Amino acid sequence: MPSQWEDRKKPHRNIVFIGHVDHGKSTTVGRLLLDSG
């Protein structure tokens, strides 16, 4: 029986956000996650 990770159909990407405090990193990541589903 395949595990839940083996039968994923969507490709994945690792993304890193680097920036100063209070420059909207969390807001940007939250919006990207919301838009991508």
RAZIJO-V891546 format. One line per field, one symbol per residue. ss: DSSP state (~ for helix, > for strand, _ for the rest). psi: psi as a letter, one per 20 degrees, with the letter a starting at -180 (. if undefined). Layout:
# RAZIJO-V891546
ss: ???
psi: ???
This chain:
# RAZIJO-V891546
ss: ________________________~~~~~~~~~~~~_
psi: pqrhhhkphpqqqppppprrqkjkghgggggghghi.
